[in-house]
Amino acid sequence: MKKSLLLVLGLGLFVQVSLAQNKTKEIKDKTVEASCAQCKFKIKEPQGCDLAIRMNGKVYFVDGTNLDAHGDAHEEDGFCNAIRQAEVTGTLKGNRINVTRFSLKPMAKKKD
């Protein structure tokens, strides 16, 4: 009886976790930090350079656009060297956001 109860509870927990991971959340016109996940947000895997956003302290990989669509990532203001502000609309799922709009905001001018 105890084994059956533990099995049912374990299965219920597994289903709950699986459903939570598959939830999607719509984001509309949200200002976020955007940069290279590995170079500036210090994400170790996967290796290489990938566009990501940071929102509420959590990093999400971006689908629907990429580093190269917004200039040279290795320029002074590029994603591998700077954290930029962007306004995004899209769908969050897991650790990814599928953007339907990604609008990079101009960098603030440096004070001399």
FIKOLZA-1660 file (N, C-alpha, C; in steps of 0.1 Angstrom, whole numbers, plus 5000, padded with zeros to 4 digits):
% residues 112
   i   px   py   pz ch aa at
   1 5008 4988 5000  A  M  N
   1 5000 5000 5000  A  M CA
   1 5009 5013 5000  A  M  C
   2 5019 5013 5009  A  K  N
   2 5028 5024 5009  A  K CA
   2 5035 5027 4996  A  K  C
   3 5039 5016 4990  A  K  N
   3 5046 5017 4977  A  K CA
   3 5037 5023 4966  A  K  C
   4 5025 5018 4966  A  S  N
   4 5015 5024 4956  A  S CA
   4 5012 5038 4959  A  S  C
   5 5011 5042 4971  A  L  N
   5 5009 5056 4974  A  L CA
   5 5021 5065 4970  A  L  C
   6 5033 5060 4973  A  L  N
   6 5045 5067 4969  A  L CA
   6 5046 5068 4954  A  L  C
   7 5043 5057 4947  A  L  N
   7 5043 5057 4932  A  L CA
   7 5033 5068 4927  A  L  C
   8 5021 5068 4932  A  V  N
   8 5011 5078 4928  A  V CA
   8 5016 5092 4930  A  V  C
   9 5021 5095 4942  A  L  N
   9 5026 5108 4946  A  L CA
   9 5038 5112 4937  A  L  C
  10 5047 5103 4935  A  G  N
  10 5059 5105 4926  A  G CA
  10 5054 5109 4912  A  G  C
  11 5045 5101 4907  A  L  N
  11 5040 5103 4893  A  L CA
  11 5033 5117 4892  A  L  C
  12 5025 5120 4902  A  G  N
  12 5018 5133 4903  A  G CA
  12 5028 5145 4902  A  G  C
  13 5039 5143 4910  A  L  N
  13 5049 5154 4911  A  L CA
  13 5056 5155 4897  A  L  C
  14 5059 5143 4891  A  F  N
  14 5066 5143 4878  A  F CA
  14 5057 5151 4867  A  F  C
  15 5044 5148 4867  A  V  N
  15 5035 5154 4858  A  V CA
  15 5034 5169 4861  A  V  C
  16 5034 5173 4873  A  Q  N
  16 5033 5187 4876  A  Q CA
  16 5046 5195 4871  A  Q  C
  17 5057 5189 4874  A  V  N
  17 5070 5195 4869  A  V CA
  17 5070 5196 4854  A  V  C
  18 5066 5185 4847  A  S  N
  18 5065 5185 4832  A  S CA
  18 5056 5196 4827  A  S  C
  19 5044 5197 4833  A  L  N
  19 5035 5208 4828  A  L CA
  19 5041 5221 4831  A  L  C
  20 5047 5224 4842  A  A  N
  20 5053 5237 4845  A  A CA
  20 5064 5240 4835  A  A  C
  21 5072 5231 4830  A  Q  N
  21 5082 5233 4821  A  Q CA
  21 5077 5237 4807  A  Q  C
  22 5065 5232 4804  A  N  N
  22 5059 5234 4790  A  N CA
  22 5050 5246 4790  A  N  C
  23 5048 5253 4801  A  K  N
  23 5040 5265 4801  A  K CA
  23 5046 5276 4792  A  K  C
  24 5038 5284 4785  A  T  N
  24 5043 5295 4778  A  T CA
  24 5037 5308 4784  A  T  C
  25 5044 5318 4782  A  K  N
  25 5040 5331 4787  A  K CA
  25 5042 5342 4776  A  K  C
  26 5032 5350 4773  A  E  N
  26 5033 5360 4763  A  E CA
  26 5040 5372 4770  A  E  C
  27 5049 5378 4762  A  I  N
  27 5056 5391 4766  A  I CA
  27 5053 5401 4756  A  I  C
  28 5049 5413 4759  A  K  N
  28 5045 5423 4749  A  K CA
  28 5052 5436 4753  A  K  C
  29 5060 5441 4744  A  D  N
  29 5066 5454 4745  A  D CA
  29 5074 5456 4758  A  D  C
  30 5081 5446 4762  A  K  N
  30 5089 5446 4775  A  K CA
  30 5103 5450 4772  A  K  C
  31 5108 5460 4780  A  T  N
  31 5122 5464 4779  A  T CA
  31 5130 5455 4788  A  T  C
  32 5141 5449 4781  A  V  N
  32 5149 5439 4787  A  V CA
  32 5164 5442 4784  A  V  C
  33 5173 5435 4791  A  E  N
  33 5187 5436 4787  A  E CA
  33 5190 5426 4777  A  E  C
  34 5197 5429 4767  A  A  N
  34 5201 5420 4756  A  A CA
  34 5216 5419 4754  A  A  C
  35 5221 5408 4752  A  S  N
  35 5236 5406 4750  A  S CA
  35 5239 5392 4746  A  S  C
  36 5252 5389 4745  A  C  N
  36 5257 5376 4742  A  C CA
  36 5255 5367 4755  A  C  C
  37 5249 5356 4755  A  A  N
  37 5247 5348 4766  A  A CA
  37 5260 5344 4773  A  A  C
  38 5270 5340 4765  A  Q  N
  38 5282 5335 4770  A  Q CA
  38 5292 5346 4774  A  Q  C
  39 5293 5356 4765  A  C  N
  39 5303 5367 4768  A  C CA
  39 5299 5376 4779  A  C  C
  40 5287 5380 4780  A  K  N
  40 5283 5390 4790  A  K CA
  40 5274 5385 4801  A  K  C
  41 5265 5375 4798  A  F  N
  41 5257 5369 4808  A  F CA
  41 5263 5357 4815  A  F  C
  42 5275 5353 4810  A  K  N
  42 5283 5343 4817  A  K CA
  42 5276 5329 4817  A  K  C
  43 5268 5326 4807  A  I  N
  43 5262 5313 4805  A  I CA
  43 5273 5304 4799  A  I  C
  44 5276 5292 4805  A  K  N
  44 5287 5284 4801  A  K CA
  44 5283 5274 4789  A  K  C
  45 5271 5270 4789  A  E  N
  45 5266 5260 4778  A  E CA
  45 5254 5265 4771  A  E  C
  46 5253 5264 4758  A  P  N
  46 5263 5258 4749  A  P CA
  46 5274 5268 4747  A  P  C
  47 5285 5263 4742  A  Q  N
  47 5297 5271 4740  A  Q CA
  47 5294 5279 4727  A  Q  C
  48 5301 5290 4725  A  G  N
  48 5299 5299 4713  A  G CA
  48 5291 5311 4718  A  G  C
  49 5287 5319 4708  A  C  N
  49 5280 5331 4711  A  C CA
  49 5266 5330 4707  A  C  C
  50 5257 5333 4716  A  D  N
  50 5242 5332 4713  A  D CA
  50 5235 5345 4719  A  D  C
  51 5226 5350 4711  A  L  N
  51 5218 5362 4716  A  L CA
  51 5209 5357 4728  A  L  C
  52 5209 5365 4738  A  A  N
  52 5200 5362 4750  A  A CA
  52 5195 5375 4755  A  A  C
  53 5184 5374 4763  A  I  N
  53 5179 5385 4770  A  I CA
  53 5179 5382 4785  A  I  C
  54 5180 5392 4793  A  R  N
  54 5179 5390 4808  A  R CA
  54 5167 5398 4812  A  R  C
  55 5158 5391 4819  A  M  N
  55 5145 5398 4824  A  M CA
  55 5143 5392 4838  A  M  C
  56 5141 5402 4847  A  N  N
  56 5138 5398 4861  A  N CA
  56 5149 5389 4866  A  N  C
  57 5162 5391 4862  A  G  N
  57 5173 5383 4867  A  G CA
  57 5175 5370 4861  A  G  C
  58 5166 5366 4851  A  K  N
  58 5168 5353 4845  A  K CA
  58 5171 5355 4830  A  K  C
  59 5180 5346 4825  A  V  N
  59 5185 5347 4811  A  V CA
  59 5177 5337 4802  A  V  C
  60 5173 5342 4791  A  Y  N
  60 5165 5334 4781  A  Y CA
  60 5172 5335 4768  A  Y  C
  61 5175 5324 4761  A  F  N
  61 5180 5324 4748  A  F CA
  61 5169 5329 4738  A  F  C
  62 5174 5336 4727  A  V  N
  62 5164 5342 4718  A  V CA
  62 5163 5334 4705  A  V  C
  63 5151 5331 4701  A  D  N
  63 5148 5325 4688  A  D CA
  63 5140 5336 4680  A  D  C
  64 5142 5337 4667  A  G  N
  64 5135 5346 4659  A  G CA
  64 5144 5358 4654  A  G  C
  65 5156 5359 4660  A  T  N
  65 5166 5368 4655  A  T CA
  65 5179 5363 4661  A  T  C
  66 5190 5369 4657  A  N  N
  66 5203 5365 4662  A  N CA
  66 5213 5376 4664  A  N  C
  67 5225 5373 4669  A  L  N
  67 5235 5384 4671  A  L CA
  67 5238 5392 4659  A  L  C
  68 5240 5385 4648  A  D  N
  68 5244 5392 4635  A  D CA
  68 5234 5401 4629  A  D  C
  69 5221 5399 4633  A  A  N
  69 5210 5407 4627  A  A CA
  69 5211 5421 4632  A  A  C
  70 5219 5424 4642  A  H  N
  70 5219 5437 4649  A  H CA
  70 5233 5443 4649  A  H  C
  71 5241 5441 4639  A  G  N
  71 5254 5446 4638  A  G CA
  71 5265 5436 4642  A  G  C
  72 5277 5441 4641  A  D  N
  72 5289 5432 4644  A  D CA
  72 5289 5430 4660  A  D  C
  73 5288 5418 4664  A  A  N
  73 5287 5415 4678  A  A CA
  73 5300 5418 4685  A  A  C
  74 5311 5420 4678  A  H  N
  74 5324 5423 4684  A  H CA
  74 5329 5437 4683  A  H  C
  75 5320 5446 4678  A  E  N
  75 5323 5460 4679  A  E CA
  75 5321 5465 4693  A  E  C
  76 5325 5477 4696  A  E  N
  76 5325 5482 4710  A  E CA
  76 5310 5482 4716  A  E  C
  77 5300 5484 4707  A  D  N
  77 5287 5484 4712  A  D CA
  77 5279 5471 4708  A  D  C
  78 5287 5461 4703  A  G  N
  78 5281 5448 4699  A  G CA
  78 5278 5440 4711  A  G  C
  79 5270 5430 4709  A  F  N
  79 5265 5421 4720  A  F CA
  79 5275 5414 4727  A  F  C
  80 5287 5411 4721  A  C  N
  80 5298 5404 4729  A  C CA
  80 5306 5413 4738  A  C  C
  81 5304 5426 4736  A  N  N
  81 5311 5436 4744  A  N CA
  81 5302 5445 4752  A  N  C
  82 5289 5445 4750  A  A  N
  82 5280 5454 4757  A  A CA
  82 5267 5447 4760  A  A  C
  83 5261 5451 4771  A  I  N
  83 5247 5447 4774  A  I CA
  83 5239 5459 4770  A  I  C
  84 5230 5456 4761  A  R  N
  84 5221 5467 4755  A  R CA
  84 5207 5465 4760  A  R  C
  85 5199 5476 4758  A  Q  N
  85 5185 5476 4761  A  Q CA
  85 5177 5473 4748  A  Q  C
  86 5167 5465 4749  A  A  N
  86 5159 5461 4738  A  A CA
  86 5144 5460 4743  A  A  C
  87 5135 5463 4733  A  E  N
  87 5121 5461 4736  A  E CA
  87 5117 5449 4728  A  E  C
  88 5111 5439 4735  A  V  N
  88 5107 5427 4729  A  V CA
  88 5093 5423 4731  A  V  C
  89 5088 5416 4721  A  T  N
  89 5074 5409 4721  A  T CA
  89 5077 5395 4717  A  T  C
  90 5071 5386 4724  A  G  N
  90 5073 5372 4720  A  G CA
  90 5067 5362 4731  A  G  C
  91 5071 5350 4730  A  T  N
  91 5066 5339 4738  A  T CA
  91 5077 5332 4746  A  T  C
  92 5076 5332 4759  A  L  N
  92 5086 5325 4767  A  L CA
  92 5081 5311 4769  A  L  C
  93 5091 5302 4768  A  K  N
  93 5089 5288 4770  A  K CA
  93 5102 5282 4775  A  K  C
  94 5102 5277 4787  A  G  N
  94 5114 5272 4793  A  G CA
  94 5124 5283 4794  A  G  C
  95 5136 5280 4789  A  N  N
  95 5147 5290 4790  A  N CA
  95 5149 5298 4777  A  N  C
  96 5138 5298 4768  A  R  N
  96 5139 5304 4755  A  R CA
  96 5128 5314 4753  A  R  C
  97 5130 5324 4745  A  I  N
  97 5119 5333 4741  A  I CA
  97 5119 5333 4725  A  I  C
  98 5108 5331 4720  A  N  N
  98 5106 5332 4705  A  N CA
  98 5101 5346 4703  A  N  C
  99 5109 5355 4697  A  V  N
  99 5105 5369 4696  A  V CA
  99 5098 5371 4682  A  V  C
 100 5087 5379 4683  A  T  N
 100 5081 5384 4671  A  T CA
 100 5085 5398 4668  A  T  C
 101 5090 5405 4678  A  R  N
 101 5096 5418 4677  A  R CA
 101 5107 5420 4686  A  R  C
 102 5119 5425 4681  A  F  N
 102 5131 5427 4689  A  F CA
 102 5136 5440 4684  A  F  C
 103 5134 5451 4692  A  S  N
 103 5138 5464 4688  A  S CA
 103 5149 5469 4697  A  S  C
 104 5161 5470 4692  A  L  N
 104 5173 5474 4699  A  L CA
 104 5173 5489 4702  A  L  C
 105 5174 5493 4714  A  K  N
 105 5174 5508 4718  A  K CA
 105 5188 5513 4716  A  K  C
 106 5189 5526 4712  A  P  N
 106 5202 5532 4711  A  P CA
 106 5210 5532 4724  A  P  C
 107 5223 5531 4723  A  M  N
 107 5231 5532 4735  A  M CA
 107 5232 5546 4740  A  M  C
 108 5233 5547 4753  A  A  N
 108 5234 5560 4759  A  A CA
 108 5248 5566 4755  A  A  C
 109 5248 5578 4752  A  K  N
 109 5261 5585 4749  A  K CA
 109 5270 5585 4761  A  K  C
 110 5283 5582 4758  A  K  N
 110 5293 5583 4769  A  K CA
 110 5296 5597 4773  A  K  C
 111 5297 5600 4785  A  K  N
 111 5301 5614 4790  A  K CA
 111 5316 5615 4789  A  K  C
 112 5320 5626 4784  A  D  N
 112 5335 5629 4783  A  D CA
 112 5340 5634 4796  A  D  C
% end
